[in-house]
């Protein structure tokens, strides 16, 4: 199986295609709201994925993946907050 890059041609993080393949994610977003059960299910999916990978990593790989996950989480939170602020500005001037 060919490896899919985590970055697009502009070296911007691009996992959208991988996220789009998560049927449970699309189903959760279908009504525009995430309920507590959907969030719990996603947390369980994340925990399972982390457990499946963590035990197979060397200490060096583990440190690198830990840094990657922390940076990804920070980017996701910052991007969400930025997009929300941008939407508020757009709404205010509309």
N, C-alpha and C positions, 0 to 999 in steps of 0.2 A: 504494500500500500504506500502510495506517495505521501510524503510529509507535507502538511499544509502549514505555511508560514503564519506566525502570530502577528506579522506586520504587513501592511499593504505596501504598494510601490513608493509611497511617500514616507516610509518608515514610521507610520502612525499605527498604534495598536489596532488590530482588526480581527476580532474574534466573532464578529456578527454572523458569519456563515456557519460557524460551529454552534453558536447559540441558536440559530434558526433551525438547526437539526434536532434540537431538544423539544420533542413533541409536547412534553409536560409543561414546558415554559410557554409555548405558544397557547396551549389550552388555558393556562393560568391567566394569561393576559387578555384572553378573548373578551371578557366582560369589562375590561378596563380597571379592574380592582384586584388586589391580591388579598385574599382572606387568610386567617390564621392557619388554617389547614394547608393551604397551598404553600405558605411560607415554611411550615413545619416539614412538608414533603420535600421542598427544595433543600432545606437544611440537612435532612436525612440523605438526600442524593449527594450533597457536598461532602458530608462526613464519610460516606461510603467510598467516594472517589479519592478522598484524601487518604483513607486507610489503605486502599488498594495500591497506592503509589508510595506512601511514606516508608513502609517497611522494606521496599526494594531499593531505596536510595542509599548511596554511600554517605558518609558524614559531609563530604564536600558538596555532593549533589543536593543533599538535604538543605544545607545552608543556602545554596543558590536558589532552590525552589521556594524556600521560606521567604527569601528576599523578593522573589518574583511575585508570590502571592500577596505579600504586604504592599508592594508597589501597585499591583493590579487593584487591590482593594482601595488604596488611597486614590488612585486615578478614577475609579468608578464613583466614589463618593464625591470627589471634586467635580467630575464631569456632570453628575446629577445636580449638584448645587449650582453650578454654572448655568446649566440648561434651564433650571427652575428660575433663576434670577433673570436670565435673558427673556424667558416667557413672560415674567411679570412686567418687565420693561416694555415689551411688545404690546401687552394688554393695556398698559397705562397710556401708551401713545396712540393706541388705535381708536 
